[in-house]
């Protein structure tokens, strides 16, 4: 399995004899086991074992080709201690809880436990062809559903009805919501993460729709802001500024581009439009088995884009009490530039 | 606010000057703020502050009456350090990650950080009248939806269609799935947590449906196993054994009952039917703002039932390659016994 080979290279470079993998997306990436929370993997140079409990005996055998040990702690820790021995064992410090680390320390007193955050996440940040096709399919489905639902966004309709339409269509196509659909109309548009409410949308309002499909475990993520009738001049101006920032940042995506520079590019454009304060979050994030994963596209990021990364570009502007705009594309970093996977129409408001 | 008063009593007893609350359900319980992952609370004896970031400026103000500080780390930690000072600061060791603790240690070098798991969880385990009514309403909705969908469970229908029907009806009623609906038919019934698949249900099979409604933040949880036509004698025998164990355990619910004893009671009955090995999980768990919360009804639990607790009683038996049965009720611990909130019919198979 390529993933394990690459991980073992990383482990050797960091002086780790073993890695205890606890984050569900990482467990899935390494094993194929899809349990949301109840699998762990111990990886050494010559072995990798999936640990889960008896609720998943059948499922684990169906989904994963790795050797499996079915029990609960402390039996799982006892079994793993043969592979752990006196070695240096990495753990996912950005996922494992303080109490979880104490359990490992008590179970493996001869081992040296060492914080090793982000190892599998870094592997996951560059997708292989199979993963890219999975995300492309998820986004294509989301594009289709968006196009079907777009005509329903009109005055007199509740935000929640739009969200439900989107979700039902994703479900009928064999997918699920990647996250709660955001439908934020009028003044609710000032909440960047306002999931759909019972609010009835009205003429002259902007409506922000943020949606993703999860298909075969892989996610998509896209946002469009649309108008019902004719919005105020102020909100149309805000829309134009966000669109300008979004398109400029997308066009700057390429291997070697620094995430922090992309964030600064979009932020600079919004600043020139007097909207620096209104852009209250980072520019984007990686997408894959998790909706938010590496790389992080924000001002403090050290990440540099590489081919195979899949990132969102999603500047926004939020005016409390007035409204908001966000436009988000899902963008693949190619060998020599970028490809926008999200094809849904961006309207002129 | 009663919750804060009770929490401060607990903090005094444990010698904590402050508590850094990071688990989302605990943040919601103490503040009303419903963000799934991006709120924290610092509680001292004379102050409680909600920390979140600029994406939630509007939402936090709408939902919470607590003083709010809107920023990201490290600014939030700097702001909190005035309240933290040189005090003893508890943290949720069963939620805070190892990396998260390192951030706090670096930000508050003069403070003494102390693992304090389960403080808010313990308060949450006994529900007040408002919470009980919220969960009662969620379960009543789930009962109604189950009754509507039950006639659709028949040969030739896909598991996924049943799950989708349940979810859509919950959504139309203003609720959401508390968790992915489990519809496990025939041999898939041997997977205790097998969410609905594309499998077409067939005559002579048992079908396990595990579903919950989340309404205004509070969850319900219930399982029924039903027959399509006439199952084998073996599976009917298994059903009878699980039902006997379930009813006996429900009737033993009362204040002062030990969780471990309830688990042993149900397990003993299944053992007498030769199904000890087949009952591969614990008896139940508390339900509230989270689907799984304190108390834990398992053999190793130290928990004792108290009035106001809401627990599931859910023995099951799983025969790999053959099928499975689980029956689960949602049970309120009253002043002198119990009240079963889940009213959906248990059929004779």
Interface residues (C-beta under 8 A of the other chain):
Chain A: X35 X53 X54 X55 X56 X57 X58 X59 X91 X93 X94 X95 X96 X97 X98 X99 X101 X102 X115 X117 X160 X164 X167 X168 X171 X172 X174 X190 X191 X192 X193 X194 X198 X280 X281 X318 X320
Chain B: X35 X53 X54 X55 X56 X57 X58 X59 X91 X93 X94 X95 X96 X97 X98 X99 X101 X102 X115 X117 X164 X167 X168 X171 X172 X174 X190 X191 X192 X193 X194 X198 X280 X281 X320
